[in-house]
C-alpha cells in the first residue's frame, strides 16, 4: 500500500488528536465512559455486518439519544478540552481577563492560612460565574483584605460558602458550588475542597481553598487540585492570571 504525503499528514494529525485527548481525559470519569462508547460502536457495527436485523434496528433507534447522553455526561471534559484549545497564544490574546487585586487577595489568604480560617474564593476567568453568584448573598463590594477577612470570620453568617470574585469586585458571598465526584480527591478533604474542584470542572475559574484544619492553601483549576501552595506562590499565580498565562503557571505548581 502506497501512502501519499497527504495520507501521512492525516494519520499524524489523527494520532495527535487521540493522544492529547487521552492525556486530558485519563484522570477523569470520561475514560471508562469512553470504553463503553467503544463497546457500543463495536456492537453496532457487528450487528449490521452480521445482518442481525433486530439488534441493528435497536442500535439505530437509540443511537441519536446515546450521542446526546454522552455529550451531556462529558460536558465538563469537553469544556476543558475546548478551553485548552483556546489557550493557544495566538488566540487568547483576543480574550483578555479582568484584572484582580493581587496583593489584597494574597494578604487575605496569608492571614486566613495563619489563623486556620476556612475559606473558599472563586475568581471568574473567561467564563462568567454569575449563575453561581445568584445562589449566595449579593455583596457588590470592591475587593480588600479586610472585606475578605470579615466575610470568612467564623461568626459571620456569610462565612459558610464561597466568595465569588469578578475583576476588582466581590459579586456575592455564601455561594453554593457543585461538589466534585472525582476519585482523585483525597478522602481527608471535605466539602470545601470538593466544591472548589467541582467549580473548576464546570468552568475555567481559579479557586482558592484555605483549610480550616491545617491552614494550608490549595488551588483548583480545570478539575485539578494543587495543595500546599504558599502565599508567595499564590501571588505568582494571581500575577499570571492577570497576564493571561494562568494555565502555564498552574502547571509549574
N, C-alpha and C positions, 0 to 999 in steps of 0.2 A: 504494500500500500504506500503510495507516494503522498507525502504531506507538503502542502504549499505553505509559504510563509504566513498566509492568512490563517490557515488551519492551526499552525503552531501558536500564533498570537491568540487565537480563540481559546485553545487549550490552556495556555498560560493564564489568561485572564479569568477563566472559569476556576482554575486551581487556586488562584489568588483570592477570589471572592469566597470560595469554600473554606480556605484556610483561615482568613480573618473572621469569617462568620463563626467558625468553630471556636476560635480564641475568645471571641466575645461572649459566646453562649455556654462555654464549657462549665462555668461555675454557677450557672443559673438553672432555674427549673425548666428552661427551654430544651435542654439536651435530651432528657428522657421523653419529652413530648415529641421531639423530632424523630425519635426512634419509632414511636407509634405512627407518625405520619408516613415514614418509610414503609412500615409494615402494611399500612392501609393502601398505599400506592402499589406495593408488590402484589397484594391480593386482588386489587382491581385489575391490574394488567393480566394476572394469571387467569382471572375469571373470563376475560374477553378472549385471551389466546386459547384457552381450553373450551371455549364456546359453552360456558356454563351460564345459560340464559337467565335463570332466576337470580343467581348471585350477581351477575353483571348488571341486571336491571336494578337490584338493590343498591349497588355501589353508585350507579348513575343517578339514582334518586337522592341519595344522601350526600353526594359529593359537594354540591353548592353550599349546603348548610355546614358541612365539615370544614370547608375552606373559611367560611365566615367565623366559625367557632375558633379555629386555630388563630386567626388574626386577632380576635378578642382576647384569647388567653395569652398570646405572646405580645400584647400591646406594649408593655414596658420594655421588653427586649428589642422590639422593632424601633421604639422611640430612641433607645440608647444607640442602636446601630446608625440611625439617621443622624443622631447628634454627633457621633464620631465622624461621619462623612462631612458634616457641616463644620467640623473643626479644622478643615484644611485651611492653611494660612491665607491662601488667595481669596477664600470665600468669607471667612469670619470677620475680615476687616470691614465688611459692609454691614455687619450687625454689631454695633457697639453695646457694651454693657453699661448699666447705670453705676456710677462710682459710689462706693461705700466709704464711710469714715473709718479708715483702718485703725488708727490709734485708739479711738473711742471703743471700738469693739474689742480690740486686743486687751486694753487695760481692764475692761469689764470682765472678760473671760479669765484674765490672770487673777483678779480678786475673787471671782466665783470659784476658781480652782483652789486658791489658798484657803478659803473658808469652807470648802466642800459643800458648796451650794449647788444643787442640781439645776441645770439649765438646758434649754433646747432652743436654738436660734436657727431659723431657716432664712437664707439670703437668696432672693429671687435672682435668677440669672437671665437667660434669654426667654425662658418660658415663665409666664406670669403665675403668681400663686394666689391671686385674689379669691379663687374659689375656696381655698383653704382658709384664707383670712376671714371669710364670711362665717366660718364655724366658731370664731372666737369673739372677743370684745374689741371693737374698733378703738384704736389709740390715735393714729394720725399725728404722731409727735416726732420731732426731729431727734435723731439718734444721739444719745450721750451716754457716757459711762454711768452717770448717776441714775438715769432713767432705766437702763437695763438692770442695774443692781436693785433698784426699787421694785421692779416688776417681779424679779425672782426671789425677793426676800420671802422667807418662809411663811410669814403671817399675812402676806398679801394674797388676796383671793385670786389674783391673776397668775400666781407663780406656777400653778399646776397645768402645764400645757406649753405650747410652742409660741415663741415670738416670731413674727414674720416681718422681714425687712425688705424694703424695695428702695434701692438707692440710698438717699440720706434720711429716709423716714421709716418709722415703725408703723406698719399698717394695722396690726392687731396683736393681741396677746391672748393667752389661754386658748390657743387654737388646737383643734384635733387633727392629727395627721394619720395617714394609713399605716398600719403595722405591717412590717415585712414578714414574710413566711420563709425567708431564706434559711437553709440549713447551715449556712456558713457562719451565722451569728452564734456566738458562744452562749451556752445556757446560763452563764452567770450574768449576762446582760439582761436588763429589764426592759420595760415598755419604752423608756426614753430612747434607748439605742435602737430598738426595733422601729420606733416611729421615725427616727432620723433616717435610717436606711430605707424605710418604706417610702418616704417622700422622695428620696434620691432615686429610687427605682421608677417613680411616676413622673419625675421632672428632672431638669438639669440644675436644680438648686444646690447650693453648697450649704450643708447643715453642720452646725457646731453643737456638740454634745458635751456637757460637763457632768461627770458622775458625782452624785451626792454621797456615794460610798467611799470612793477613793480620791475624788477631786481631780481625776485625770481628764484631760481634754481629748476628745475624739472628733474626727471629721468624716462625714459621709458625702459621697459624690458618685453619681451614676451607678448606684447599687453597691458600691464598695466602701468599706469602713477602714479607716486608719486610726489606730489608737496611740496613746502616749505622745500626743503632739504638744510640745512645749510652747509657751507664748511667743517665743522668738520665731519658731517655725510657723505658727499660726499667722503671725504678721506677714511673713513671706508669702504665704498662700493668699492672704487678702490683697496684698500688693499685686500678685499675679492675677487675681480676679479682676482688679481694676484695669490691668493691662491686657485683658482678654487672652490670657495664656494660662488659665486655671488648669486645663487638662494636663499640660506638660509639667507644671509644678506639683500637681497631685500625684503624678507617677513617681516622683522622687521621694515621697514620704515613706 
